[in-house]
């Protein structure tokens, strides 16, 4: 019998449900639509780190999530028997500006100091499939980035929840909280959060992306250039995206902005021009007042884990682990800016311990 209700069956909600189940709780997931219907049903699954400079505790938190992703998604696939589309493939960043190229060279030492020794950042003269015109100053190759297929990941998490004794109820909208609840409904969290935090604390940012039939070998590194991600998925398809729109009239309709994204991608990887556009997709990503996730306890029996925005797929498993600690009454070691309280206040820079020591 469920003793905790998780509201939302996206990557955050399902990750929290699975972590709670593994901790011995009975869990029921309520979803107003279907599993992975919101931001977790998109096409682009880039899991990439911050550049290795100007380090702080938020960047370190994200790094920890990326480093631990191999083990996490391997476990999800083993529990569910389904693929997640996860792969540690690295990333190429074409350099089209001399100043950016100079900064990229300087970041090699930063990666050695700040990242795990397993991963590297180096500048190459060129890279396969990337047009020379798009990278006149070379190409960064870093080996920390990974990719995942959002829809496959959502399905794998859902299957893992069910196989671990959890319950998932689709087409079940929640208007009133009852018992111990975890609000993890993405943009749908807004109405449930407003009694605790006030209105307008979670909003949707529109993202448009496309899925192509090919153009890059499966398993190739992710490519990021000119504000566009190019993701070669494990099944041979290639995702391209995404826009980040704060103002829009139709949340789920694609338009000329996606055409511009595709044109940028083809300029970087000309082979994409021969691929068929299999799907054009638009949807909303949940953004809390700050771009990080919102994680915390709202009252004696209500918790929140939402607002992943651009990093949700990469950090959902560590958010879920921290949630379990909160439910236990423990204090997880997470950045303060993730708490609801700090989301409502002006951001204060949180230096790393060695930075504090250097100032002493």
N, C-alpha and C positions, 0 to 999 in steps of 0.2 A: 504494500500500500504506500502511495506517495506521501511523503511528508514535506516535500519542497516542490513548488510549482515554478517552472521556468517559462517566461513569456517570450516567445519568439524562437523560431526554428531556422535561424540563419547560422552562420559559422560561430558567432559568439554564443548564442543560446545553446546550440548543440554541444559546443566545447564545454560550456559550463555544466550542462546536464551530464555529460560523460565523466567529467572530473568529480562531480558530486556522487555519481553512482559508484565510482571506484573508491570513494571515501566511505561508502557504506550507507548512503542515504537512499531513500525511495524518491524517485523523481518522475514528475509528469511535465511534458512540454506542451504548451498550448500555442498554436499558430493560427493567426486569423486567415491565412491563405493556405499555401502549401509549403513544404520544406524548401528552403533556399529561394523563396520567391522574390525577396528584396535584393539588396546589394550583393548577397552571396550567390545570386543567380547570374552574375555577369560573365564576361568573357576573359578579361585581363587578370592574370594572376601573377604579377611581378612581386617578388619578395626581395627587396634590395635595401642595403644599409645606407645610413648617412655617410657622406664623405668623411674620411678619417682626419678631421681637424676640428678645432673649436669644440672639444669634447665636453659633454655634460652628462648628468645622470639619466636624462631621457634617452640620449643616444646610446648609452650603455645598456639601458633596459631593452631597447630594440635589438641591439647586438646580441644580447643573451637569448632573445627569442629566436633570432635567425640561426644562431649556432645550435640551439637545441631542436630545431625543426626536423632534422633528419630522424632522430629517435622518435619524436612525437608522431610524425606521419607514418613511419614504419609500423608503429604500434596500432594506429587507427586502421591501417590496411589489414593488419593481422587480425584485429578484433572483428572487423566487418567482412573481410573476404572480398573487398572491393578496392579498385584503384582510386587514388586521390589526384593523380596527375602531378604529384610532387616530384621534383628533381633538382639536385644541386648542380646547376649547369653553368653558373657564373654569368658575367655580363660584359658586353662591349659598350663603350661610350665613344662614339666618333668625335674627334676634336676639330672644330671648324674655325677656331679663333686662337690666335697666338697667345693671348693673355691666359685663356683657359688651359691651353697646353702647358704653359709655364706652371700654373697652379697644379695641374695634374701630375707633373713631374715631382713637385714638392710633396705631394701626398703619398708617395711611395714609402717614405720614412714614417709617416704618420700611421699607415696601415700596419707596418711592422711593430710599432709601439703600442697601438691601441687595439688592434684586432688580435684574434687568436692566431698563433703561429701556423695554423692549418691553412690560412687564407692569405692571398697576396693581392697587391695592386701594382700593376706595371704599365708602362706606356710602350706600345708597339708601333712600328712604322705603318702597318696596315693590318687588316683582318679579312678573312674570307667572306665573300658575299656583300661586303660594305663598299659602296662606290667610293673611288678615290676622291671625287669631287666633294663628297660629304665629309671626308676626313683628311683635309690637306695637311693637318698638323699631327696626324697619327691617331691611334685608337687606344683608349684605356682598356685593359683587360683585368677585371677583378674576379676572384674566384669564390667570393662569399655569397653572391646573389643566387637565388633559386627561383623556380617557377612552380605554380600549382594551377590546376584547373578548378575554378571556383565551384562549378556545378558538380563535378565528380567528388570534390572534397566535401561538399554538403551532403551528398548521397552517402558517402562512406561514413561520415560522422553520424548520420541518422541511423544507419544500419548498426553501427557500433553501440549506439544508445539502446536500441531495441534488443540487441543480443546480450546486453548487460543488464536487462531487466527493466529498462525505462519504458515509459509510455509516451507516445507522440500523438497528439490529437490535432488534426488539420481542420481548417475552416471553422475555427473556434475563436472568435474575437473576445478579448477580455476588456471589460469596462470597470470592474470593481475588483480590487485585490482581496484575496482571502488567504489566511494562513501565511506561512513563510513563502515569500515570493522573490524571484529574481527577474527584474525588468531588463530584458535583452532583446528588445524588439526593433532595433534600428530606429528609423524615423518614426515608427509606430510607438516608440517609447515616450514621445512628447506628451501625449495626453495623460499618461499614467504618472509621469514625473512632475507635471505642473503643480499638483497639490503640495509637493515637497520643496520644489525649487523655483516655482514661478513659471510663467509661460515663456515659450520661445527659447528653451535651453537646448533643444536638439532640432536641427534643421536639415533639409535634404540638399545636397549639392549634386547637380546633374552631371552624369558622365556618359559620353557616347563612345562606342567601340564597334569594331567589326571583326568577324571571323572569316579568314581566307582558307581556301582549300589546300594551300601549300605555299611554296616559295622559299622555304628554308628547311634544311634537314631536321628531323625530329631529334631532340637532344642538343641542338645548337645552343650557344649562350643567348640569354636575353640581350636585346639591344635597346639602348636608351639614347635618343638623340633628338635635338630640336624640340624638346618637350613631349616626345612621343615614345611610347613603349611598343616594342615588337617582340611578341612571345611565341617562340616555336614550341607548341605543345607536344606531348609524348605521342599523340595519335597522328601526327603529321600536319595537323591544322596549325594556322598561325593567327594569333589574336593581335589586333592593333588598336591602341587607344592611349589615353582616353582624354576627353575634354574635362574641364572642371568649371562648371557654370553655376554661378550664384543667382543669376537672373534668367528666367526662362518662362515660357507660357505653357508648353506641353512636356511633361516630365518624361514620357515614354515614347517620344517620337524623335527620329533622327532627322538631320537636316544638313545644310551646307557645311556646318562646322565639322561634321564627320568626314565629309569629302576632303576638307583641308587636311585633316589628320592623315587620311589615306595617302594624299599627295606627298606629304612630308615623309611618310614611311617608304614610299616607292623611291623617293629621291635618295634615301639612305640605302635601301636594298632594292635595286632595279628589278630583280627576279620576281618580286611581289606583283609586278604589273601583269604577269601572265597567269596569276592565280585567280580563281573565281571567288567572288564575295558570296559566302554561304549565308551570312546573317549580319544584319545591321541591328545594333542593340542600344537602347538608352534606358537609364534607370537612375535612381537616387542613392547616393551614399550618405550615411548619417554622420553629421558633424556636430559635436558638442561645442560649447563656447571656445574651447581650445582644440587644436587639431588632434590631440591625443584622445585615447579612450577615456570614458568616464567610468570609474570603478569605485564602489564604496557601499556603506550601509546607511540607509535613509531613516530607519527607525528600528525598533526591536525585532521586527520580522520582515523587513523589506530591504532588498539589496538592488544595486544597479550595475550592469555591465553592458555598456553600449557606446555608440559613437566612434567606432574604429576608423571611420573615414578612409584614408588611403593605406592604413597599416593593419586593418582588421584581420586579413588573412594571415599575416605574418606573426601577429602576437596573440591571437585568440587563445592559444593553449597556455600561455603564461598568465594571461588575464584570468583564465579559468582556474588555474592553480592558486592564484592569489585570492580568488573568490572563495574557494574552499577554506582557506585560512581565515577569511573574514567570518564565514559561517561558523567556524569552530570557536570564534572569539579571539583569534590570534591577530597579530599585526604583521601583515606581509611586508617584505622589503621591496617596495615599489616607489616610483617617483611620487612626490606629494601632489604634483599637478594633475594626477589622475583622479584624485578625490573630488566628489561633488563640491565641497567647500572651495577648493582651490580653482575649480573651473569657473567659479563665480567671482573670483578676485583677480587682480592684476598679476600677471606672471612675474615671478622672481627667479632670477637665474640660480640654478642649483649646481654648484661646481662639484667636480669629482674630489675625493679625499686627497689625492696628491696635489691638486691645485690649491686646496686649503693649506696644506703643509708648505707649499712653495711661498705662500704669502706671509706665513708666520715669521 
